[in-house]
Amino acid sequence: MTIENSVYLEEDNVMVDNHKLHLSTDDRKILGVCGGIAEYLNIDSTAIRLLWVVVTVFTGFIPGMLAYLIAGFVMPSRDKNIKD
């Protein structure tokens, strides 16, 4: 857990992760799913996109496309007023 994405609760003496999975507003090509996953995992979005394409091709296109569309509608958008 990194300090910039966490909140330290002094009264409970615990550190809470404040980093959540969301659609990317900065790094999006279609819906922002791959960009959001890359931001959440803190890795390059190109790697996520390539992995998604490979999985989609090898599963016969339909499962990968369905998973992308479902993720696009299920994942929340990031509030533009909140900075990570």
Stockholm file with secondary structure:
# STOCKHOLM 1.0

chainA/1-84         MTIENSVYLEEDNVMVDNHKLHLSTDDRKILGVCGGIAEYLNIDSTAIRLLWVVVTVFTGFIPGMLAYLIAGFVMPSRDKNIKD
#=GR chainA/1-84 SS CCGGGEEEETTTTEEEECCCCCBCSSSCSSSSHHHHHHHHHTSCHHHHHHHHHHHHHHTTSHHHHHHHHHHHHHSCBCCTTCCC
#=GC SS_cons        CCGGGEEEETTTTEEEECCCCCBCSSSCSSSSHHHHHHHHHTSCHHHHHHHHHHHHHHTTSHHHHHHHHHHHHHSCBCCTTCCC
//
